Amino acid sequence: MKLKKLGIGLGLASTLLFVQCDVLEDVAGEILGGATTEGITKPSLTNSEVISGLKEALTIGITNGANLSSMTDGFLKNDLIKLPFPPSAIEAKNYIDGLQDNFINNTVKDQLAKIELTLNRAAEESAKKAAPIFVEAIKNMSVSDGFAILKGGDDAATTFLQKNTTAKLVEAFSPVVTESIAKVKLTDYWNPVVSKYNAYASLTEKNEITTDLSKYVTDRAISGLFTMVKQEEKKIRKDPIAQVTDLLKKVFGSVMGQ
């Protein structure tokens, strides 16, 4: 439903001059000025309401995404974000899988089978502490950023958050992942398999496995969480039922003609 721009008052004009942002100028007439649809004037939105609505949407998406991911099997049973056996160590997995039982202790094969499980358990454990880190990052969103996100694609907010917070998230997340790896005893299963393969590699001039498990789980866990957040953002933008508060309905309804 096409929105018609209305006149902008002196107060809004002053705001535009102060912000000096093209995207804000383009969008403000549509959102802040109100719009008419079949003779009905929709209520205008203030800058504060628009940015508050966006932050609320992100917070809801992040919380929902993190909660879904942190549940038991939140990563393991979700094909979108499941952590596979580390690609850098797949040769070790194939080597161990190919050995006959009389050449290798059955315990090592049991440990191999548990590695993928515990990789995902570590990610799930880490995700329990992710939401506050993501939510904190939302607070620095500017007015111009907010309007650009509001008029962007289905994942504009997620992309903005990913671009502006990933480095800090990695720094904050790594200790949590290390703690989680210890809690689920991932290295207890990983080390015997890698040691067995590296002994073989040293005799056959193959490259030894030196995978950094903490980095691998950190990178994949954060990527998975953003995937879940993106799904929630799309729901909030497109599905009125997912817009669980009056402010969200007002903000996104103004943009999408709901």
Buried (B, 14 or more C-beta within 10 A) or exposed (E): EEBEEBEBEEEBEEBBEEBEBEBBBEBBBBBBBBBEEEEEEBEBBEBEBBBBBBBBBBBBBBBBBBBBBBBEEBBBEBEEBBBEBBEEBEBBBEBBEEEEEEEBEEEBBEBBEBBBBBBBBBBBBBBBBBBEBBBEBBEEBEBBBBBBBBBBEBBBBBBBBBEBBBEEBBEBBBEBBBBBBEEBEBBEBBEBBBBBBBEBBEEEEBEEBEBEBBEBBBBBBBBBBBBBBBBBBBBBBEEEEBBEEEBBBBBBBBBEEE
